[in-house]
């Protein structure tokens, strides 16, 4: 196939193709589609978002320049502070558990037994299934009246009263953490397993992007920013809230990049 | 095998492993059982007498029927499939080319460009969706699949690019040089020699990109509004929860059926998925 296609091209001497012999031109051409899409849909809205955070725009009302007012307001907002604290707490706890349980699971899988391939394939399901949908399954399992978890604990003789899993704030946080760990453990286990099985464990860049969980860190901020920005229409404040988490994310990125560099040069 | 070793194997390996598998898969079992359980059994309090939570003797497909007859579930599936496929293809096209350039070509600022692409992955979606909604409106793409097809690549391209960079770096330089000595241009060496070698990597990134776009929620929630344009995660959430009332039967049926396409794609390419995730593609 390749051979016929090569001869079919027959455009060897057009000036445009000759220009692609120069690595710099070729690189520019290859990076163009990426630069276009990322520029249009990330860089441009990002700058717009920053500018938006410096105004007092709401839905339907054009904003005026207010400088850092939104950030000061956000900083003094007790709900924001709670959500910062929750984010750190949540990310820290879930990461520790994912790592510990993931390592344990990886060790359990790191030997030969019948059906290993099937087990390995099935345990990743929590990670690949749409989070929104699996969260509903958990919400249904935690339902105050119809909880299957309550039923099981009751019949095992562990509890005598129903537990209102999502009604009590502390229990709700614990439940959310449980669901997040449930989703993350397979990923950690499979990644660690790959590390256990290869002779020189290499850190894959993409895995570092997706696994470490800056996306996780944004979770609670994100919920709050969404509520303010879309829920109540305070566009500029919503933008300020989501911008406020950028420095933290940036820190995580720097650490990850340094780590990748170190692994690569080793 | 000696007796002692056998019980030890059970206590330290088999039982923990069974527990892990049980906990990890139970929610899916619960989705399935709820999907086929009639409403009368579904809403029986947890401490009611004769309640059998783990099995039903009266399986029903009423919830699945409800899903297809009373909601646009079929449309949502088609929408999600279309959006996920096209945005994956776009991202693969961009990611493969960019990954090749960043990994194998010498040009000024190659390293910093790679870093910039990495950082774009971390710009929070929540910061972007408000200004993005404006852009989508200006292009008159609101409430169409294209609003998502064009925005999903913002998180898929960085991902594909980095995965492909790792993959391209692992292919020996000599392969290209041989082709060049045989008279192939740079461009042809890339298209006909290097990219075919990288097909496993392309498959890996494609599968992961597909699952990521199938699962996306925030943009789909913000950019789509009419019921027949929605994707599965958004449609199920917005149409099967009315106020405080959860329609648990259809909701679980929707969750189950909405998960099947990604599960199928995943099951066909498990090895590629796993290796893409963990970086062992570089073998």
Interface residues (C-beta under 8 A of the other chain):
Chain A: X2 X5 X6 X9 X12 X17 X20 X21 X23 X24 X26 X27 X28 X30 X31 X33 X34 X37 X38 X40 X41 X42 X43 X44 X45 X46 X48 X49 X52 X101 X104 X105 X108 X109 X111 X113 X119 X120 X121 X122 X123 X124 X125 X126 X128 X129 X130 X131 X132 X133 X134 X136 X137 X138 X139 X140 X141 X143 X145 X146 X147 X148 X150 X151 X152 X154 X162 X182 X185 X186 X187 X190 X191 X193 X194 X195 X197 X198 X202 X203 X204 X205 X206 X207 X209 X210 X211 X214 X218 X221 X222 X225 X226 X229 X230 X235 X238 X239 X241 X242 X243 X245 X246 X249 X250 X252 X253 X257
Chain B: X13 X16 X17 X20 X21 X23 X24 X25 X27 X28 X30 X31 X34 X42 X43 X44 X45 X46 X47 X51 X53 X54 X90 X93 X94 X95 X97 X98 X100 X101 X102 X105 X106 X107 X108 X110 X113 X115 X117 X118 X119 X120 X121 X122 X123 X124 X125 X126 X127 X128 X129 X130 X131 X132 X134 X135 X150 X151 X153 X154 X157 X158 X159 X161 X162 X163 X165 X166 X184 X185 X186 X187 X188 X192 X196 X205 X208 X211 X214 X215 X217 X218 X222 X232 X233 X236 X237 X246 X248 X251 X252 X254 X255 X258 X259 X262 X263 X266 X267 X270 X273 X274 X275 X276 X277 X278 X279 X280 X282 X283
